Amino acid sequence: MRRRVVVTGMGGVSALGSDWESICIRLKNGDSAIRYMPQWSDIEGLGCLLGAPVVDFQQSAVIKRKHKRGMGRSAQFSIAAAVSAVDQAGLLSDPVLESGATGAAFGSSSGSVEAVLEFGGVLINRSLGTLSATSYIRMMPHTLVANVGMYFGLKGRLIPTSSACTSSSQAIVFATEAIRHGYQDIMIAGGADELEPTHAAVFDLLYATSTKHDTPDETPRPFDANRDGLVIGEGSAAVVLESLEHALARGATILAEVEGVATNSDGRHVTQPTAETMQRVMCMAMADANLEQGQIDYVSAHATATLTGDIAESNATESALGRHVPVSSLKGYFGHTLGACGALEAWLGIEMMNHGWFAGNRMLENIDPECGKLDYIMGSEGVELSCQRFMTNNFAFGGVNTSIIFSRYDGTGPSGSGDSQ
């Protein structure tokens, strides 16, 4: 018997804003957070000078100096997101955080790039002069989950997830499993990444980035026949996951239920997506939730606006879910946030589900005929949609795939549907 898992808190930091009300307004206005990045123009060979920065981040509001010393920008994003989520869950002053019953799963595609540069200086200059006592702490792959754990005094398990673009969605998968099987009552799950030209360079070398420098508000264009690649963004998001029993016992407001989770791997190519295993991970999530084709009301697509990725993903979605499911991607608004995207899309997807409105595919004007036949939400005006459950998918370098199904909480107790799967 497994325990049901619910969402009781959410929060995040994005280039569109750091609260749902602000982000919703900008989504409905069709606003773009993509900017020309002139500070990157002196990097020889870099073709993409576009990004989606967080321009108004106020870390001092939540992070004290004693904590901030060992944090890079992505770790600071993580703490801000986690504090918002834990606050909404009503747990900021709850002793359960330090009881051992609460853990965290958090990840990013890499540690702070600034700290990596400090270590690079050792080899370039043959000197330790570029290092500080916090260089490794800010660089290490588990810097986010370690900082989240220390900030809240967590005594439970810490699960680091560094799997590129599935870092935060894998965090949600693993956190859900930890609660389902009784290892923890509460998990703070999410991820973050910071905007750096090195991240753009990774995709630039694969000819996968947009170069619409004169019209940054017209890119990226997921699923569009005229898309020319992705744009990197930055940010963070976190969700508080909790066993249904624990949430009900303390009278928590339940925002959504995690019905199904799945993760698998392609086992084929480190950077080229595989539609077959993309389809399989969606079907695995459906099976995990005891659902059949036709029971998913909306899909939050990974859809980075790369030529091969959109085609593989959309055809896999058609095969797994059929042609009638509404689909859109948020990356047209604030770019590809790498390790943060899964948690950001989960947070905003739950908000859209609970408000009965879903953002459309920004700048989608001509659907690529090679993409799967789906009900793409056209334009940025979005649609009003009565949604009982939605699926959010993410796919990463290394062939890592994730699929998560969130639903409206049905109001039943722990012995209700889903408890004995």
VOTILUM-480388 format. One line per field, with one value per residue (C-alpha): residue number from 1; residue in one letter; x, y, z. Coordinates in Angstrom, 1 decimal. Example, Ala and Ser with C-alpha at 12.3 -4.5 7.8 and 13.67 -1.06 7.14 Angstrom:
# residues 2
nr: c(1,2)
rest: c(A,S)
X: c(12.3,13.7)
Y: c(-4.5,-1.1)
Z: c(7.8,7.1)
//
This chain:
# residues 421
nr: c(1,2,3,4,5,6,7,8,9,10,11,12,13,14,15,16,17,18,19,20,21,22,23,24,25,26,27,28,29,30,31,32,33,34,35,36,37,38,39,40,41,42,43,44,45,46,47,48,49,50,51,52,53,54,55,56,57,58,59,60,61,62,63,64,65,66,67,68,69,70,71,72,73,74,75,76,77,78,79,80,81,82,83,84,85,86,87,88,89,90,91,92,93,94,95,96,97,98,99,100,101,102,103,104,105,106,107,108,109,110,111,112,113,114,115,116,117,118,119,120,121,122,123,124,125,126,127,128,129,130,131,132,133,134,135,136,137,138,139,140,141,142,143,144,145,146,147,148,149,150,151,152,153,154,155,156,157,158,159,160,161,162,163,164,165,166,167,168,169,170,171,172,173,174,175,176,177,178,179,180,181,182,183,184,185,186,187,188,189,190,191,192,193,194,195,196,197,198,199,200,201,202,203,204,205,206,207,208,209,210,211,212,213,214,215,216,217,218,219,220,221,222,223,224,225,226,227,228,229,230,231,232,233,234,235,236,237,238,239,240,241,242,243,244,245,246,247,248,249,250,251,252,253,254,255,256,257,258,259,260,261,262,263,264,265,266,267,268,269,270,271,272,273,274,275,276,277,278,279,280,281,282,283,284,285,286,287,288,289,290,291,292,293,294,295,296,297,298,299,300,301,302,303,304,305,306,307,308,309,310,311,312,313,314,315,316,317,318,319,320,321,322,323,324,325,326,327,328,329,330,331,332,333,334,335,336,337,338,339,340,341,342,343,344,345,346,347,348,349,350,351,352,353,354,355,356,357,358,359,360,361,362,363,364,365,366,367,368,369,370,371,372,373,374,375,376,377,378,379,380,381,382,383,384,385,386,387,388,389,390,391,392,393,394,395,396,397,398,399,400,401,402,403,404,405,406,407,408,409,410,411,412,413,414,415,416,417,418,419,420,421)
rest: c(M,R,R,R,V,V,V,T,G,M,G,G,V,S,A,L,G,S,D,W,E,S,I,C,I,R,L,K,N,G,D,S,A,I,R,Y,M,P,Q,W,S,D,I,E,G,L,G,C,L,L,G,A,P,V,V,D,F,Q,Q,S,A,V,I,K,R,K,H,K,R,G,M,G,R,S,A,Q,F,S,I,A,A,A,V,S,A,V,D,Q,A,G,L,L,S,D,P,V,L,E,S,G,A,T,G,A,A,F,G,S,S,S,G,S,V,E,A,V,L,E,F,G,G,V,L,I,N,R,S,L,G,T,L,S,A,T,S,Y,I,R,M,M,P,H,T,L,V,A,N,V,G,M,Y,F,G,L,K,G,R,L,I,P,T,S,S,A,C,T,S,S,S,Q,A,I,V,F,A,T,E,A,I,R,H,G,Y,Q,D,I,M,I,A,G,G,A,D,E,L,E,P,T,H,A,A,V,F,D,L,L,Y,A,T,S,T,K,H,D,T,P,D,E,T,P,R,P,F,D,A,N,R,D,G,L,V,I,G,E,G,S,A,A,V,V,L,E,S,L,E,H,A,L,A,R,G,A,T,I,L,A,E,V,E,G,V,A,T,N,S,D,G,R,H,V,T,Q,P,T,A,E,T,M,Q,R,V,M,C,M,A,M,A,D,A,N,L,E,Q,G,Q,I,D,Y,V,S,A,H,A,T,A,T,L,T,G,D,I,A,E,S,N,A,T,E,S,A,L,G,R,H,V,P,V,S,S,L,K,G,Y,F,G,H,T,L,G,A,C,G,A,L,E,A,W,L,G,I,E,M,M,N,H,G,W,F,A,G,N,R,M,L,E,N,I,D,P,E,C,G,K,L,D,Y,I,M,G,S,E,G,V,E,L,S,C,Q,R,F,M,T,N,N,F,A,F,G,G,V,N,T,S,I,I,F,S,R,Y,D,G,T,G,P,S,G,S,G,D,S,Q)
X: c(0.0,1.4,0.5,-1.2,0.9,-0.4,0.9,0.5,2.8,4.4,6.7,9.3,11.4,11.2,12.0,8.3,7.9,8.0,4.3,1.4,-0.6,2.2,3.1,-0.5,-0.9,2.2,1.2,-2.2,-0.6,1.6,4.7,8.2,11.1,13.6,16.3,19.3,22.4,25.1,27.4,28.0,29.0,32.7,32.7,34.3,32.3,29.2,26.3,23.4,23.2,19.7,18.6,15.8,17.3,15.6,16.2,14.6,15.7,15.8,17.7,18.2,14.5,14.8,18.5,20.6,24.3,25.5,23.6,24.4,28.2,28.1,25.5,25.8,23.0,21.1,21.2,19.8,17.0,16.4,16.0,13.7,11.5,11.5,10.7,7.7,6.5,7.0,5.3,2.3,2.2,2.0,5.2,7.8,7.7,6.5,8.9,8.2,10.9,13.6,12.0,13.5,10.1,10.9,13.5,14.3,15.0,16.5,18.8,20.3,22.2,25.4,26.6,27.3,29.4,31.3,32.6,33.6,35.6,37.4,38.5,39.5,41.8,43.9,44.9,45.2,47.2,48.9,47.8,45.1,44.7,41.3,39.8,37.9,36.6,33.2,34.3,33.5,30.3,29.0,30.1,29.3,26.4,24.4,24.8,21.1,19.7,22.5,21.6,17.9,18.5,20.7,18.4,15.4,17.4,16.1,17.1,15.5,16.9,18.4,18.2,20.4,19.3,21.6,20.2,20.3,16.8,15.0,16.8,13.8,11.2,13.2,13.4,9.5,9.5,12.0,10.3,6.9,8.4,10.0,6.6,4.6,6.7,6.8,10.4,9.3,6.1,7.1,9.5,10.5,11.2,12.4,15.4,17.1,19.7,21.3,21.8,25.3,26.7,28.4,24.9,24.0,27.3,26.4,23.5,25.1,27.7,24.9,23.3,20.3,20.0,18.0,19.9,17.0,18.9,17.0,13.6,14.1,10.3,9.7,11.7,11.7,8.8,8.0,6.4,6.4,7.7,9.8,11.5,15.2,16.2,16.0,16.8,18.3,16.5,17.0,15.0,13.7,10.6,9.7,6.7,6.0,4.8,3.1,1.4,-2.3,-2.6,-0.2,-1.8,-5.3,-4.2,-2.8,-5.6,-3.5,-4.9,-4.4,-3.5,-3.2,-2.5,0.4,-1.4,1.4,5.1,7.6,11.2,13.2,16.2,16.8,19.9,20.8,22.3,23.5,22.0,19.5,16.0,14.2,10.5,9.9,11.2,9.5,6.2,7.0,7.6,4.2,2.5,4.4,3.0,-0.5,-0.1,1.2,-1.9,-4.3,-5.4,-6.1,-5.7,-8.3,-8.1,-5.4,-7.0,-3.9,-0.2,2.6,5.2,8.9,9.1,12.3,11.8,14.7,14.2,14.5,13.2,9.8,9.2,10.2,8.2,5.1,4.9,5.5,2.7,0.3,1.2,0.8,-2.2,-4.0,-4.7,-7.3,-5.3,-4.6,-0.8,1.3,4.8,5.8,9.3,8.1,7.6,10.8,13.0,14.5,15.5,17.3,17.3,14.5,12.0,10.3,9.5,8.5,6.2,4.7,4.0,2.5,0.6,-1.1,-2.0,-3.5,-5.4,-6.8,-7.8,-9.3,-7.1,-4.0,-1.5,-1.0,2.1,3.5,4.4,3.0,1.6,2.4,2.6,5.6,4.0,6.6,5.3,2.6,-1.1,-2.2,-4.6,-1.9,-3.2,-2.4,-1.1,-0.6,-4.2,-4.6,-7.9,-10.3,-10.4,-12.0,-9.2,-9.3,-5.7,-2.7,0.6,3.9,6.9,10.6,13.5,17.2,20.7,21.8,18.5,16.7,12.9,10.3,6.5,4.3,0.5,-1.1,-4.8,-7.3,-7.7,-10.9,-11.7,-11.5,-9.4,-6.3,-8.3,-9.7,-8.8,-5.0,-4.1,-3.8,-2.0)
Y: c(0.0,3.4,6.8,9.5,12.6,16.2,19.6,22.1,24.9,26.4,29.3,30.4,33.0,33.7,36.3,37.0,37.5,35.7,35.4,33.9,37.1,39.0,36.1,35.5,39.1,38.9,35.6,36.9,40.0,37.7,39.4,38.1,38.1,37.4,40.1,40.9,40.4,42.9,41.9,38.6,40.2,40.1,36.3,35.1,32.5,32.8,33.0,33.4,36.7,36.2,35.3,35.7,37.2,37.7,41.4,42.3,39.5,40.7,37.9,40.0,39.8,36.1,35.2,36.3,37.1,34.1,31.8,33.7,33.3,29.8,30.4,31.1,32.8,29.6,28.6,32.0,31.5,28.1,29.5,32.2,29.7,27.2,29.9,31.0,27.4,26.5,29.8,29.0,25.5,27.1,25.4,28.1,27.9,24.3,22.0,19.2,20.8,19.8,16.6,14.3,13.8,16.5,16.2,17.9,17.0,19.8,20.1,22.1,21.4,22.6,24.5,28.2,29.0,31.7,29.2,26.8,29.7,30.1,26.5,26.9,29.7,27.1,25.3,28.4,30.5,27.5,29.2,28.9,32.6,32.5,30.2,31.0,28.9,28.8,28.1,24.3,24.8,27.1,24.7,21.3,19.5,19.2,22.8,23.6,20.8,21.2,24.9,24.2,21.6,23.9,26.9,25.0,22.8,19.7,16.3,14.1,12.8,15.1,14.0,15.9,15.7,17.0,15.7,18.8,19.8,17.2,18.1,19.6,17.3,14.3,16.0,15.9,12.3,11.1,13.2,11.8,8.2,9.0,10.1,7.3,4.6,6.2,7.4,11.0,12.8,16.1,16.9,20.3,19.6,21.8,23.2,26.2,27.5,30.8,32.6,32.4,32.6,29.2,27.7,29.3,28.1,24.4,24.6,27.1,24.5,22.1,24.7,24.6,28.3,31.2,34.1,36.6,39.4,42.1,40.7,39.0,39.2,36.9,33.9,31.1,29.7,26.1,23.9,26.7,25.9,29.1,28.4,28.7,27.3,27.8,30.7,30.2,31.7,31.5,31.0,28.5,26.9,24.7,22.6,21.3,17.7,16.0,12.7,13.2,11.9,14.5,17.3,16.5,16.0,19.5,21.1,22.2,23.7,21.1,22.7,19.5,15.8,14.0,11.2,9.7,10.0,8.3,8.6,6.6,6.9,6.6,4.5,5.7,9.1,11.8,14.8,13.4,12.8,9.4,9.6,5.9,6.4,9.8,8.0,5.2,7.6,9.3,5.9,4.9,7.9,7.1,3.6,4.8,6.9,4.1,6.3,5.7,7.7,10.5,11.2,13.9,17.4,19.4,18.8,21.2,20.4,20.6,22.0,24.0,25.2,23.1,21.5,17.9,18.1,19.5,17.0,14.0,15.1,16.1,12.8,10.9,12.9,12.1,8.4,8.3,10.6,10.9,14.0,15.8,16.8,20.6,21.3,24.4,25.3,28.1,28.4,31.0,33.4,33.0,30.7,27.4,27.6,24.2,22.5,24.8,24.2,21.1,22.7,26.1,24.4,22.2,25.3,27.4,24.4,23.8,27.5,27.4,24.2,25.7,29.0,27.3,29.1,27.9,30.0,29.4,28.7,32.2,33.0,29.8,30.9,28.0,24.5,22.5,19.8,17.3,17.8,15.5,16.2,17.7,20.4,23.1,26.2,28.9,32.3,33.9,34.7,31.2,29.3,28.8,25.1,23.0,20.7,17.8,16.8,17.7,16.1,17.9,16.4,17.2,15.7,16.1,15.5,12.0,10.7,11.4,11.6,12.5,12.7,13.9,14.0,16.5,16.6,18.5,17.0,15.1,15.7,12.0,10.7,8.5,5.4,7.0,6.3,5.9,4.7,1.0,0.9)
Z: c(0.0,-0.9,0.5,-1.6,-2.1,-2.3,-3.0,-0.1,-1.1,-4.2,-5.1,-7.5,-9.2,-12.9,-15.5,-15.7,-11.9,-8.6,-7.8,-9.7,-9.8,-11.6,-13.9,-14.8,-16.0,-18.1,-19.6,-20.5,-22.1,-24.1,-22.7,-23.5,-21.0,-23.7,-24.0,-26.1,-24.0,-25.2,-22.3,-24.1,-27.4,-26.6,-26.4,-29.6,-31.5,-29.4,-31.9,-29.5,-27.6,-26.2,-22.7,-20.2,-17.0,-13.6,-13.3,-9.9,-7.6,-4.0,-2.2,0.9,1.7,2.7,2.9,5.8,5.2,7.2,4.8,1.6,1.9,0.6,-2.1,-5.8,-7.6,-8.3,-4.6,-3.7,-6.2,-4.6,-1.1,-2.3,-4.1,-1.2,1.4,-0.7,-1.0,2.7,3.7,1.6,3.1,6.6,7.7,8.2,12.0,12.3,14.2,11.7,9.5,11.9,13.1,10.6,8.9,6.3,3.5,0.3,-3.4,-5.4,-8.4,-11.2,-14.4,-12.7,-9.7,-9.8,-13.0,-11.1,-8.7,-11.5,-13.0,-9.7,-9.8,-13.5,-12.4,-10.4,-13.6,-15.8,-13.3,-11.5,-8.3,-5.6,-5.6,-7.3,-4.7,-1.5,1.3,-0.4,-4.0,-3.8,-1.8,-4.5,-7.3,-6.0,-7.8,-4.6,-3.6,-4.0,-1.9,0.7,1.1,1.3,3.9,6.0,5.6,7.1,9.5,7.8,9.4,6.8,3.5,1.0,-2.7,-5.1,-8.7,-11.4,-14.7,-16.9,-18.0,-15.9,-12.6,-10.9,-12.4,-11.3,-7.9,-7.8,-8.9,-6.3,-3.6,-4.4,-4.1,-0.8,0.6,-1.0,0.6,4.0,4.1,4.7,5.5,3.8,0.9,-0.5,-4.2,-7.0,-8.8,-10.2,-12.7,-13.3,-16.7,-18.0,-21.5,-21.0,-20.8,-24.1,-25.6,-24.9,-27.2,-29.6,-30.4,-31.3,-33.6,-31.3,-30.3,-31.6,-33.2,-33.6,-32.0,-33.7,-32.7,-29.3,-28.6,-31.5,-30.2,-29.1,-31.0,-29.8,-32.5,-35.1,-38.6,-38.4,-35.1,-35.1,-31.7,-28.0,-25.6,-22.2,-19.1,-15.4,-12.3,-9.7,-8.3,-5.4,-4.3,-0.9,-1.2,1.7,2.5,2.4,5.9,7.3,5.3,6.5,10.1,10.3,8.3,5.3,2.2,-0.6,-4.0,-6.1,-5.9,-7.5,-9.3,-11.4,-11.8,-14.1,-15.3,-17.7,-20.1,-23.8,-23.6,-27.0,-27.6,-25.2,-27.0,-29.6,-28.2,-28.8,-29.4,-28.4,-24.9,-24.6,-25.4,-23.0,-20.0,-20.6,-20.7,-17.5,-15.7,-17.0,-15.7,-12.4,-12.0,-13.3,-16.1,-19.8,-22.9,-23.0,-19.2,-19.5,-20.0,-20.8,-21.4,-20.4,-23.0,-22.6,-26.1,-26.2,-29.8,-31.1,-34.6,-33.5,-29.9,-30.7,-33.5,-31.3,-28.3,-30.1,-32.0,-28.8,-27.2,-30.0,-29.8,-26.0,-25.5,-28.8,-31.0,-28.9,-25.8,-25.5,-25.5,-24.8,-23.7,-21.4,-22.8,-25.4,-22.5,-20.3,-22.2,-21.3,-17.6,-17.7,-14.3,-13.1,-15.9,-14.5,-11.2,-12.8,-15.2,-12.4,-10.3,-13.0,-14.4,-11.1,-10.9,-14.4,-13.6,-10.4,-12.2,-15.3,-17.7,-19.7,-21.5,-25.2,-27.3,-27.7,-31.3,-32.6,-36.0,-38.4,-36.9,-38.2,-40.4,-39.0,-35.5,-34.1,-34.7,-31.4,-30.1,-29.9,-28.0,-30.6,-29.7,-26.3,-25.4,-23.9,-23.3,-20.5,-19.8,-17.2,-16.2,-13.7,-14.4,-16.5,-17.5,-17.5,-19.4,-19.5,-21.4,-20.9,-22.2,-21.3,-22.5,-19.2,-19.5,-16.9,-16.8,-13.9,-13.6,-11.2,-10.5,-8.5,-5.0,-4.9,-1.3,-0.2,2.7,2.7,1.8,-1.3,-4.9,-5.4,-1.9,-2.6,-6.0)
//
